[in-house]
């Protein structure tokens, strides 16, 4: 995988959701998602290069062979494991705050905003994450947990 990290964008989610329902070929996925075949092929290539996909076999259709793709088991396990870790950390933090053994807050804000503002907020969140990850860790310091999550939902036509 290249040094540049792969980011799943909003346009890739329909393919991922379809694969979570059932494995499929590029043609299957294009039919299930309503996306152009060329776009599905590009998304599958990006997902495969990121090791989020595995090839489960080949299906012969007429004179052609089509690869059957599925979400890599490791990807699902890593996602579930990451989510469980985040939820445990949030619970632990909330208990500490509740016992007055720490300070913090948990906030979820859902609001409709214009696209430019949404992109600005996403960029700010990404910058904050990069800054936090680049910080050197102070072995004698206090534990600071920051959970960042942001996404933009496309309006359904």
C-alpha positions in Angstrom: 0.0 0.0 0.0 1.3 3.5 -0.8 2.4 5.8 2.0 -0.6 8.0 1.2 -3.5 6.6 3.4 -6.6 5.5 1.6 -9.7 7.4 2.8 -13.1 5.9 2.2 -15.1 8.7 0.7 -18.9 9.2 0.6 -19.0 7.9 -3.0 -17.4 4.5 -2.0 -19.9 3.7 0.7 -22.6 2.3 -1.6 -20.1 -0.3 -2.9 -19.0 -1.2 0.7 -22.6 -1.5 1.9 -23.5 -3.7 -1.0 -20.5 -5.9 -0.2 -21.5 -6.1 3.4 -24.8 -7.5 2.2 -23.2 -10.2 0.0 -20.0 -10.8 -2.1 -20.3 -9.8 -5.7 -18.7 -9.1 -9.0 -18.2 -5.6 -10.3 -21.2 -6.1 -12.6 -23.3 -7.3 -9.6 -22.3 -4.4 -7.5 -23.1 -1.9 -10.3 -26.6 -3.4 -10.6 -27.2 -3.4 -6.8 -26.0 0.2 -6.3 -27.1 1.8 -9.5 -23.6 3.1 -10.1 -21.8 3.1 -13.5 -19.7 -0.1 -13.9 -16.5 2.0 -14.5 -16.9 3.7 -11.2 -17.5 0.5 -9.3 -14.4 -1.0 -10.9 -12.4 2.0 -9.8 -13.8 1.7 -6.2 -13.1 -2.0 -6.1 -9.5 -1.4 -7.2 -9.0 1.3 -4.5 -10.5 -1.0 -1.9 -8.4 -4.0 -3.0 -5.2 -1.9 -2.9 -6.1 -0.8 0.6 -6.5 -4.5 1.5 -10.1 -4.0 2.5 -11.3 -6.4 -0.2 -10.4 -10.0 -1.0 -11.1 -12.0 -4.1 -13.3 -15.0 -3.2 -13.3 -16.6 -6.6 -14.0 -16.3 -10.3 -17.3 -16.7 -12.1 -17.5 -17.5 -15.8 -20.2 -15.7 -17.7 -20.2 -16.6 -21.4 -16.7 -16.0 -22.6 -15.8 -13.7 -19.7 -14.5 -14.4 -16.3 -15.6 -12.1 -13.5 -13.8 -11.8 -10.1 -16.0 -12.2 -7.0 -15.1 -9.7 -4.3 -15.9 -9.6 -0.6 -14.9 -7.4 2.4 -11.7 -8.8 3.9 -12.4 -10.6 7.2 -9.5 -8.7 8.8 -11.2 -5.4 7.8 -14.4 -6.3 9.6 -12.5 -7.6 12.6 -10.4 -4.5 12.8 -13.4 -2.2 12.4 -15.3 -4.1 15.1 -12.3 -4.2 17.4 -11.7 -0.5 16.9 -15.3 0.3 17.7 -15.3 -1.8 20.8 -12.1 -0.1 22.0 -13.6 3.3 21.4 -16.8 2.4 23.2 -14.8 1.0 26.2 -12.7 4.2 26.3 -15.8 6.4 26.2 -17.4 4.4 29.0 -14.3 4.4 31.1 -14.0 8.2 30.6 -17.6 8.9 31.5 -17.3 6.8 34.7 -14.1 8.8 35.7 -15.9 12.1 35.1 -19.0 10.9 37.0 -16.8 9.9 40.0 -15.1 13.3 39.8 -11.8 11.6 38.9 -11.4 13.5 35.7 -12.8 16.2 33.6 -14.3 16.1 30.1 -17.5 16.0 28.1 -19.2 13.9 25.5 -21.1 15.7 22.8 -22.8 14.7 19.6 -24.1 17.5 17.3 -26.2 16.7 14.3 -27.2 19.7 12.1 -27.8 20.4 8.5 -25.3 22.9 7.1 -24.3 24.0 3.7 -21.7 22.0 1.8 -18.9 24.5 2.2 -19.3 24.7 5.9 -19.4 20.9 6.1 -16.1 20.6 4.2 -14.5 23.3 6.4 -15.5 21.4 9.6 -14.3 18.1 8.2 -10.9 19.7 7.3 -10.7 21.2 10.8 -11.3 17.8 12.4 -8.7 16.2 10.2 -6.2 18.9 11.1 -6.9 18.4 14.8 -6.3 14.7 14.5 -3.0 15.2 12.6 -1.9 17.6 15.3 -2.9 15.2 18.1 -1.2 12.3 16.5 2.0 14.3 16.0 2.3 15.3 19.6 5.0 13.6 21.5 3.8 11.5 24.4 4.7 12.6 28.0 5.3 9.4 30.0 4.7 11.2 33.3 1.7 13.2 32.0 -2.0 12.6 32.4 -4.0 10.5 29.9 -5.9 12.5 27.4 -8.5 10.7 25.3 -10.0 12.4 22.3 -12.5 10.6 20.1 -13.0 12.3 16.7 -15.6 11.3 14.3 -17.2 13.3 11.5 -19.0 12.6 8.2 -21.1 14.3 5.7 -24.3 12.5 4.6 -25.4 13.1 1.1 -29.0 14.1 0.5 -31.0 11.2 -1.0 -32.6 12.2 -4.2 
